[in-house]
Amino acid sequence: MSKERITIERTYKANITDLWELWTTKAGLESWWGPDGFSTEVLEIDLRPGGILRYEMTAVAEGMVEFMKGAGMPLTVPAEVKYTEVTAPNHLAYVHLADFIPGVDPYDVATQVDFLSEDDVVRMVLTFDAMHDETWTQRATMGHESQLAKLDAVLASR
């Protein structure tokens, strides 16, 4: 049975190598990764198929701190991503272990990001697996939209 996939697209007036750097370096990821209200610290990044991205995401905004506490979740959540495909500067694919949901057995969430250079813009297409239920799929989609808004702001400031 195939899993439902969610797709989010953005178009940036940017250089594809700048966008690639923001997705593939410690400094780049720390500048935007994670939903609004969270900060991210990259602990390890090994950008190759089979390589690992380890990071910690910490709730820092009052509303997020309250949400995390109310959901019975820690304020700092360690996370690990395993890269499955890396083709610079056009394609990333990775699997993230969803092991942070109280009462739900851990499971993999596959994600891919494609960067398509078209004239003077880059179209970014982010596709990811739906979560285990509609509520968590909505939360994941809102989280991606929120962190992409942070990416939008970083690119706009360049």
N, C-alpha and C positions, 0 to 999 in steps of 0.2 A: 504494500500500500504506500503510495507516495504521500509525502508530508506536504501540507499547505505551505506556500512560500509567500512572503511579503516583499514588495519592491518599493523602494523610495528612490527618487531621482532628484538630482540637483544639477544646475548648469552654472559654471563659474567662468568669469572673465579672468583666467589665471593661466599660468604656465603649468603644464602637466607634471614637470619635475618638482615644482613647489607642492602641488597636491600630493604627489607620491611621498615626498619627504615628511609631510604632516601625518601620513598614515604609517610610516615605516621607521621612524627614528624616535628615540627616547624624548628628546626635546619637543619634537613635533606632536607626539601623542599626548604628552603632559600638558600641552598648550590648549587642548580641546576635548580629549577623550572623557567620556562619562557624562551623564545627564547634568543639566543645570542644577546647582546646589551640591555638587560633588567635586572633589579634587581627585586627581589620579597621580600616583607615583609608579613609574615603570621600574621594576626591579631587575628585569632581564629581558633582552630581546635578541633572538636568534632568527633572523629573517631568511629562512630557506624552508623548502618542503620538509616537514618533520621537525622544524625548529619551534621553539616555544617563546611566547610572550607572557611574562608573569608581571602582574601589577596589583596594586591595592587601590581600591576606590573608597574614599571616605566621605560620608555625609558631612557637609560643613554649613549649609544653610539651615536656619531654624526649622523650616517646614519639612525638609528632608530628614533632619535629625528626629523630629516627631514621628514622621511616617515610619522610619526604620525601627524606632523603639516600639511603636504601636503594632508593627507587623512581627515583633519578636525577633528582629534581625539585628546583628551587630552594626555599629556605626562604620566600621572599616571592614570591607569585604575583600578578601584575597581572591584573585581570579587568574585563570590560566587559559591561554589560547594556544592551540596547536595549528601552525600553518600547514596547509595541505597543498597549496599552489602559490608560487610567487613568480610572476613574470613582469619585471620592471620595464617601464613604468605604467603598465596597463591593467594588471590583474592581480588581485589577492584573493585567496580563499583560505578560510580557517574554520576550526571547530572550537566552540567554547563549551565547557562543561557547566551546565546549569545545576550547581550544587548548593545553592544559597536559598532555596525556597523551603520554608518550614513545612514539614509533613509530606514532602514530595521527594521520591527517589531521584537522585541525580540522573541527568540525561544530556546528550549532546545536542547542541544547536549549531547547524552549519550556516556559514555566512560567506558571501562573495561580494567583492567590490570590483567594478570595472570602470576604468578611466578612458574615455573616448575623446580624443582631441579632434575638434571640428572647427576649422578656420581659426578664429581668435578666442575660442572658448573650449572648456573641457566639460563634457557631460559625465557625471558620476552616477553609476547605477549600483545601488546597494540592495542585495537580495538576501533574505534570511529566513530560516525555518520558523514557522509558528511555534508558540510555546504549548504547554500541555493543556491549557484551557483558554477560553476566550478572554477572561480577565487578564491573565498573564501575557497573552498575545497583545492585548491593548496596551498594557504597561510597557512591554518590550518595544512596541512601535512608538509610543510616546517618548520612551527613553532614547531611541535612535533619533527621533525628530529633534528632541531637546539637545542632544550632543551635536547633531549636525548644525543646529543653529549656532552653537559655539564655534564649530568649524567655519561656518559662513562668516562670522565676525572676525575670526583670525585672518581669513583670506581677504576680507574687505579692508583690513587695516594694513595690508602689505602694499 
